[in-house]
Amino acid sequence: VGGDNMDLTLAHVVATEFEKKGVELDPWQSVSLWHSCRAAKESLLSVDGPEKQSISVLGRGSKLIGGTVSVEVDRASVSNLLVDGFLPKCSAADRPQKQRASGFQEIGLPFESDPGITRHLAAFLAAHGNSADGSVFPTHVLFNGGVLKSDALRSRLLDVMRGWCQGQQETDPLEGVHDLDHAVSRGAAYYGWAKDQGGVRIRGGVARSYYVGIETAGLAIPGAPRPLRALCVVPFGMEEGTQCDVPSGQVGLVLGEPVQFRFFSSAVRKDDRPGDVLKAWDEGELIETVPLEATLPADADVEDAYVPVTFQSRVTELGMLELWCVGANTPGRWKLEFSVREETES
């Protein structure tokens, strides 16, 4: 969620105004409108921005000039639209609203369905707190991105965060000279250079420990599921772009039929290491993610319903956990993956 969402929101509102004038935009004009709305947003929300600005869309073909239509937008309405839409006032207990996903989706980036940045921020701070003290609150905020050059957006974000603190501490912007327009691109360029040349990098790592559920063997009992154990495959703080072998005994991997793989995460168990097995855990210690259902291809040379495997885990630079199941007695390798950046669900 960021500046592109805001540009598209403003473009949607302006397109409605064009429709009132009897102008129906084609795909080419819609793209042009999106870029025009970006320029209008940056101009109107700047410190010395105008009170009003016209957004124009050119006609097509022989009516390129004569068919030009304009809509005027004012500074106050644009500010209110973006501030209330993307930085709504909410409590520290609010969470992003989930929408039921469609069974078929275009392949692309995993965009958020809830544009409320403050609700995402509340969920993030709660995930890094503890059950005793609740959410953790920062003392300073480093603004990033050109859209936050707007005083209205920065003020709303600070007001909401200060309201969460309830007078316990003050949340202030980090002092210094900040180049909001180029901070992201400069950071990305330096990260690439540092990774290639071995320069100094700020290391953070994943914010949770991750586990895979392993069903234990035993006699079947009517009405009772088999006991489940949680094997740690990614420790807290594992850096993105790294991988590790998971020391453990051999585990049977079911092949050739639809099965459900259960993954768990924990924001409180920060000392678990890869290969640690949890036989029991307190409520709230582990949170189960959305189960992954898949059918892994069977090896033509293997007659058994399952094969013994060991695990290798890797966290990519894009925040994807790749869990490789490596055949212990066969050359087969099977990969399961999910995002370690998405919100987990209980």
C-alpha positions as CSV (number, residue, x, y, z in Angstrom):
1,V,0.0,0.0,0.0
2,G,1.5,3.3,-1.0
3,G,1.6,6.2,-3.4
4,D,0.4,4.1,-6.4
5,N,-2.8,3.2,-4.5
6,M,-3.4,6.9,-3.8
7,D,-2.9,7.8,-7.5
8,L,-5.4,5.1,-8.5
9,T,-7.9,6.3,-5.9
10,L,-7.8,9.8,-7.2
11,A,-8.0,8.6,-10.8
12,H,-11.1,6.6,-9.9
13,V,-12.8,9.7,-8.4
14,V,-11.8,11.9,-11.4
15,A,-13.0,9.3,-13.9
16,T,-16.4,9.5,-12.2
17,E,-16.5,13.2,-12.8
18,F,-15.6,12.6,-16.5
19,E,-18.5,10.2,-16.7
20,K,-20.9,12.9,-15.5
21,K,-19.7,15.0,-18.5
22,G,-20.5,12.1,-20.8
23,V,-16.8,11.2,-21.4
24,E,-16.0,7.5,-21.3
25,L,-12.3,6.8,-21.1
26,D,-10.6,4.1,-23.1
27,P,-7.6,2.1,-21.7
28,W,-5.1,4.5,-23.2
29,Q,-6.8,7.5,-21.7
30,S,-7.1,5.7,-18.3
31,V,-3.4,5.2,-18.1
32,S,-2.9,8.9,-19.0
33,L,-5.3,9.9,-16.3
34,W,-3.5,7.8,-13.7
35,H,-0.2,9.7,-14.5
36,S,-2.0,13.0,-14.5
37,C,-3.5,12.2,-11.1
38,R,0.0,11.4,-9.7
39,A,1.3,14.8,-10.8
40,A,-1.8,16.5,-9.4
41,K,-1.5,14.7,-6.0
42,E,2.2,15.6,-5.7
43,S,1.4,19.2,-6.6
44,L,-1.6,19.7,-4.3
45,L,-0.1,18.0,-1.3
46,S,3.2,19.8,-1.5
47,V,4.0,22.5,1.2
48,D,3.3,25.4,-1.1
49,G,0.9,23.6,-3.4
50,P,-2.0,25.4,-5.2
51,E,-5.6,25.4,-3.9
52,K,-6.9,23.9,-7.1
53,Q,-5.6,22.1,-10.1
54,S,-7.0,20.9,-13.4
55,I,-6.6,17.4,-14.6
56,S,-7.0,17.0,-18.4
57,V,-7.5,14.0,-20.7
58,L,-6.7,14.3,-24.4
59,G,-9.2,13.2,-27.0
60,R,-8.3,10.5,-29.6
61,G,-7.8,10.6,-33.3
62,S,-8.9,13.7,-35.2
63,K,-10.3,15.2,-32.1
64,L,-7.0,15.1,-30.2
65,I,-7.1,18.8,-29.2
66,G,-10.8,19.6,-29.6
67,G,-11.8,16.5,-27.6
68,T,-9.7,17.5,-24.5
69,V,-11.8,17.5,-21.3
70,S,-10.7,18.8,-17.9
71,V,-11.8,18.4,-14.4
72,E,-10.8,20.6,-11.5
73,V,-9.9,19.2,-8.1
74,D,-9.1,21.2,-5.0
75,R,-6.4,20.7,-2.4
76,A,-8.8,20.2,0.6
77,S,-10.9,17.4,-1.0
78,V,-7.9,15.5,-2.3
79,S,-6.2,15.7,1.1
80,N,-9.3,14.5,2.9
81,L,-9.8,11.7,0.4
82,L,-6.3,10.3,0.8
83,V,-5.8,11.0,4.5
84,D,-9.1,9.4,5.6
85,G,-8.9,6.6,3.0
86,F,-5.3,5.5,3.7
87,L,-4.6,6.7,7.2
88,P,-7.9,6.3,8.9
89,K,-8.2,6.9,12.7
90,C,-8.2,3.6,14.5
91,S,-7.3,2.0,17.8
92,A,-4.2,-0.1,18.5
93,A,-6.5,-3.2,18.6
94,D,-7.8,-2.7,15.0
95,R,-6.6,-5.1,12.3
96,P,-6.7,-5.0,8.5
97,Q,-9.9,-6.2,7.1
98,K,-9.7,-9.5,5.2
99,Q,-11.7,-10.2,2.1
100,R,-12.7,-13.6,0.8
101,A,-10.2,-14.4,-2.0
102,S,-11.4,-15.5,-5.4
103,G,-10.5,-19.0,-6.5
104,F,-9.0,-17.7,-9.7
105,Q,-6.6,-14.7,-9.6
106,E,-4.2,-13.1,-12.0
107,I,-0.5,-13.9,-11.3
108,G,1.2,-10.8,-9.8
109,L,2.4,-9.2,-6.7
110,P,0.5,-10.0,-3.4
111,F,-1.2,-6.6,-3.0
112,E,-3.1,-5.9,0.2
113,S,-6.9,-5.8,0.0
114,D,-7.2,-3.3,2.9
115,P,-5.7,0.2,2.1
116,G,-5.8,1.3,5.7
117,I,-2.1,1.8,6.4
118,T,-2.8,2.6,10.1
119,R,-4.5,-0.8,10.6
120,H,-1.6,-2.6,9.1
121,L,0.7,-0.6,11.4
122,A,-1.4,-1.5,14.4
123,A,-1.1,-5.2,13.5
124,F,2.6,-5.0,13.0
125,L,3.2,-3.3,16.4
126,A,1.0,-5.9,18.1
127,A,2.9,-8.8,16.5
128,H,6.1,-7.5,18.1
129,G,4.7,-6.8,21.5
130,N,3.9,-9.4,24.2
131,S,0.8,-10.6,25.9
132,A,1.7,-8.8,29.2
133,D,2.4,-5.3,27.9
134,G,0.5,-5.4,24.6
135,S,1.7,-3.7,21.5
136,V,5.2,-2.2,21.3
137,F,5.3,1.5,20.3
138,P,8.3,3.3,18.7
139,T,9.8,6.5,20.1
140,H,10.7,7.8,16.6
141,V,9.4,7.5,13.1
142,L,11.5,7.6,9.9
143,F,9.3,8.7,7.1
144,N,10.1,7.2,3.7
145,G,8.7,7.8,0.2
146,G,7.7,10.9,-1.7
147,V,4.1,10.8,-0.8
148,L,5.0,11.5,2.9
149,K,6.3,14.9,1.9
150,S,2.7,15.9,2.6
151,D,2.3,17.5,6.0
152,A,-1.3,16.3,6.2
153,L,-0.3,12.6,5.8
154,R,2.6,12.9,8.3
155,S,0.5,14.7,10.9
156,R,-2.3,12.1,10.7
157,L,0.1,9.2,11.1
158,L,1.8,10.8,14.1
159,D,-1.6,11.7,15.7
160,V,-2.8,8.1,15.4
161,M,0.3,6.6,16.8
162,R,0.4,9.1,19.7
163,G,-3.2,8.2,20.5
164,W,-2.2,4.6,20.8
165,C,0.5,5.4,23.3
166,Q,-2.1,7.0,25.7
167,G,0.5,9.4,27.1
168,Q,3.0,6.7,28.0
169,Q,5.6,8.1,25.6
170,E,5.8,10.6,22.7
171,T,6.3,9.4,19.2
172,D,8.3,12.0,17.2
173,P,9.7,12.1,13.7
174,L,13.3,11.3,13.4
175,E,15.3,14.5,13.1
176,G,17.7,15.2,10.2
177,V,17.6,16.0,6.5
178,H,15.6,13.4,4.6
179,D,15.4,13.0,0.8
180,L,12.0,11.3,0.6
181,D,11.9,11.3,-3.2
182,H,15.0,9.2,-3.7
183,A,15.3,7.3,-0.4
184,V,13.9,4.1,-1.7
185,S,15.8,4.0,-4.9
186,R,19.1,4.9,-3.2
187,G,18.5,2.3,-0.5
188,A,17.8,-0.4,-3.2
189,A,20.9,0.6,-5.2
190,Y,23.1,0.5,-2.1
191,Y,21.7,-2.8,-1.0
192,G,22.6,-4.3,-4.4
193,W,26.0,-2.9,-4.3
194,A,26.7,-4.0,-0.7
195,K,25.5,-7.5,-1.4
196,D,27.8,-7.8,-4.4
197,Q,30.8,-5.9,-3.0
198,G,30.4,-6.9,0.7
199,G,29.7,-3.5,2.1
200,V,27.9,-2.7,5.4
201,R,24.2,-3.8,5.4
202,I,21.6,-3.3,8.1
203,R,20.6,-6.8,9.1
204,G,17.1,-7.5,10.4
205,G,16.0,-11.0,9.4
206,V,12.5,-12.6,9.7
207,A,10.4,-11.3,12.5
208,R,9.1,-14.8,13.6
209,S,10.2,-18.3,14.0
210,Y,8.5,-20.8,11.6
211,Y,7.6,-24.4,12.1
212,V,6.2,-27.3,10.0
213,G,3.6,-29.6,11.6
214,I,4.5,-33.3,11.6
215,E,1.9,-35.9,12.4
216,T,3.1,-38.5,14.8
217,A,2.7,-42.2,14.2
218,G,0.4,-44.2,16.5
219,L,-2.8,-46.2,16.9
220,A,-6.0,-44.5,15.6
221,I,-8.5,-43.3,18.3
222,P,-12.1,-42.6,17.2
223,G,-12.8,-38.9,17.4
224,A,-9.3,-37.8,18.2
225,P,-6.7,-36.5,15.7
226,R,-3.2,-37.9,15.8
227,P,-0.8,-35.8,17.9
228,L,1.1,-33.1,16.0
229,R,4.6,-32.0,16.7
230,A,6.1,-28.7,15.4
231,L,9.6,-28.8,13.9
232,C,11.4,-25.5,13.7
233,V,12.6,-24.9,10.1
234,V,13.3,-21.1,10.2
235,P,14.6,-19.4,13.4
236,F,13.8,-15.9,14.5
237,G,16.1,-13.4,12.8
238,M,17.2,-15.6,9.9
239,E,18.3,-13.2,7.2
240,E,16.6,-13.0,3.9
241,G,18.8,-14.5,1.1
242,T,20.2,-17.2,3.3
243,Q,19.6,-20.9,3.7
244,C,20.2,-23.7,6.3
245,D,20.0,-27.4,6.7
246,V,17.4,-28.5,9.3
247,P,19.0,-31.2,11.5
248,S,16.3,-33.7,12.3
249,G,15.4,-37.3,11.9
250,Q,13.9,-38.6,8.7
251,V,10.3,-37.6,8.0
252,G,7.9,-39.4,5.7
253,L,6.7,-37.2,2.8
254,V,3.4,-38.3,1.1
255,L,3.5,-38.2,-2.7
256,G,1.0,-38.6,-5.5
257,E,-2.1,-37.6,-3.6
258,P,-3.7,-34.3,-2.3
259,V,-2.4,-33.6,1.2
260,Q,-2.4,-30.6,3.6
261,F,0.8,-29.1,4.9
262,R,0.5,-27.2,8.2
263,F,2.8,-24.4,9.0
264,F,3.1,-22.4,12.3
265,S,4.8,-19.2,13.3
266,S,5.8,-17.6,16.6
267,A,6.7,-14.1,17.6
268,V,7.6,-15.0,21.2
269,R,9.7,-18.2,20.8
270,K,12.9,-16.4,19.7
271,D,15.4,-19.0,21.0
272,D,14.3,-22.0,19.0
273,R,16.8,-23.3,16.5
274,P,16.3,-25.3,13.3
275,G,15.7,-28.9,14.2
276,D,14.1,-28.1,17.6
277,V,10.9,-30.2,18.0
278,L,8.0,-28.9,20.1
279,K,5.7,-31.7,21.5
280,A,3.4,-29.2,23.3
281,W,3.0,-25.4,23.4
282,D,0.9,-22.9,25.3
283,E,-2.0,-21.1,23.7
284,G,-0.7,-18.1,21.8
285,E,2.9,-19.4,21.5
286,L,2.3,-20.8,18.0
287,I,-0.1,-19.4,15.4
288,E,-1.1,-21.5,12.5
289,T,-0.8,-20.0,9.1
290,V,-3.2,-20.8,6.3
291,P,-2.7,-24.5,5.5
292,L,-1.0,-25.3,2.2
293,E,-2.7,-27.9,0.1
294,A,-0.7,-29.6,-2.7
295,T,-0.1,-32.8,-4.6
296,L,3.6,-33.5,-4.8
297,P,4.6,-35.6,-7.8
298,A,5.5,-39.2,-7.1
299,D,8.9,-40.5,-8.1
300,A,8.6,-43.2,-10.7
301,D,11.3,-45.2,-9.1
302,V,9.6,-45.2,-5.7
303,E,6.8,-47.7,-4.9
304,D,6.0,-46.6,-1.4
305,A,3.2,-44.1,-0.6
306,Y,5.7,-41.9,1.1
307,V,9.5,-41.3,1.0
308,P,11.8,-40.4,3.9
309,V,13.1,-36.9,3.6
310,T,15.2,-34.3,5.4
311,F,14.6,-30.5,5.2
312,Q,16.5,-27.5,3.9
313,S,15.0,-24.1,4.3
314,R,15.8,-20.8,2.5
315,V,14.3,-17.3,2.9
316,T,14.5,-15.4,-0.4
317,E,15.1,-11.7,-0.7
318,L,11.4,-11.3,-1.6
319,G,10.3,-12.8,1.7
320,M,9.4,-16.3,0.5
321,L,10.2,-19.3,2.6
322,E,11.3,-22.2,0.5
323,L,11.2,-25.5,2.3
324,W,13.0,-28.2,0.4
325,C,12.2,-31.8,1.1
326,V,15.3,-33.8,0.2
327,G,15.0,-37.5,-0.3
328,A,17.1,-39.4,2.2
329,N,17.4,-42.6,0.1
330,T,16.5,-41.2,-3.3
331,P,17.7,-38.3,-5.4
332,G,14.3,-36.6,-5.3
333,R,13.7,-33.0,-4.1
334,W,10.4,-31.3,-3.6
335,K,9.7,-27.7,-2.7
336,L,7.0,-26.0,-0.6
337,E,6.9,-22.3,-0.3
338,F,4.9,-19.5,1.3
339,S,5.4,-15.8,2.3
340,V,6.9,-15.0,5.6
341,R,5.7,-11.4,5.3
342,E,2.0,-12.0,5.1
343,E,-0.3,-11.7,8.1
344,T,-0.7,-15.0,9.9
345,E,-4.1,-16.2,10.9
346,S,-5.1,-18.1,14.0
